[in-house]
Amino acid sequence: MAGTETRLRIAIQKSGRLNEDSVQVLKDCGIVIDNGKDQLKASARNFPLEVLYLRNDDIPQYLEDGVADIAIVGENLLVEKQRNVQVIQRLGFSKCRLSLAVPKDAAVNGLNYFNGKRIATSYPATLRKFLADNGIGADIHEISGSVEIAPNIGLADAICDLVSSGSTLFKNGLEEAHVILKSEAVLAAGPNLSVEAKEILQKLTFRLTAVLRARRSKYILMNVPNDRIDIVSRILPVLKSPTVMPLAEEGWSSLHSVIDEDKFWDVIDELKANGAEGILVVPIEKMVV
Ligand code: PRP
């Protein structure tokens, strides 16, 4: 029947650290969403997806209740809220950590320092479990925002908060004392997806996998003397053998491959030492293997 086509409902942050990157990753998947910043809901033009812009803290509950089928959300929030939701895919952006932090002049001598201290946080459940697991008795002061000012106004001796660049801690005269949890954005799903929703999810994760793989990889091209092709190929940390094409200049070839960006810097000197020249590293937009 016209107009009753199933749409996968995805929740993303209405505002906050994940919002822009979440919209971008969907865009990179070729999904066009008519964006309205003040809209609560938007439909994708060319993919059966409905985007719900929600308050971050509410997303795990909405997933469990089936208001949204899937969501892009920080792992840290899923750990804190303990709802019946499943992580489908790690998305590699919005990396941060949940850490204990103290005033710069505090003499922290291990976790025992926190015994008997007052710790302000918006992550009481995660902190409570961490303290219990480590046998630390501390007072947890739950506050919903601006946790970093708590020590300066005498509300707490320490905080447990998200740290990304560290600039919020620095600006407030605090320093990181212990990392409790490492987090990044993930794609999560609620417990009761329909068969149709699962099929759409599969199409979406296929696209996401291609986009994320491309983000981690670079296309590399270089000119290599023919008698060095074997050795240079062996240096390149790639799964498949590279493409080799003859150059107009006698005795030289152009060698092409795909490489993990992180690994490129480890091998660059060795490539040059073995005769590679004119090395180009270029971004890849999508990568389907
Ligand atoms: C977190 C956290 C800090 C800030 C840390 O807030 O509460 O305020 O990020 O980031 P930085 O180390 O790069 O300075 P977030 O932006 O997630 O919003 P929130 O206040 O709603 O938690």
Boltz pocket constraint, residues with backbone or C-beta under 6 A from the ligand:
constraints:
  - pocket:
      binder: B
      contacts: [[A, 16], [A, 17], [A, 144], [A, 145], [A, 146], [A, 147], [A, 148], [A, 161], [A, 162], [A, 163], [A, 164], [A, 165], [A, 166], [A, 167], [A, 168], [A, 169]]
      max_distance: 6.0
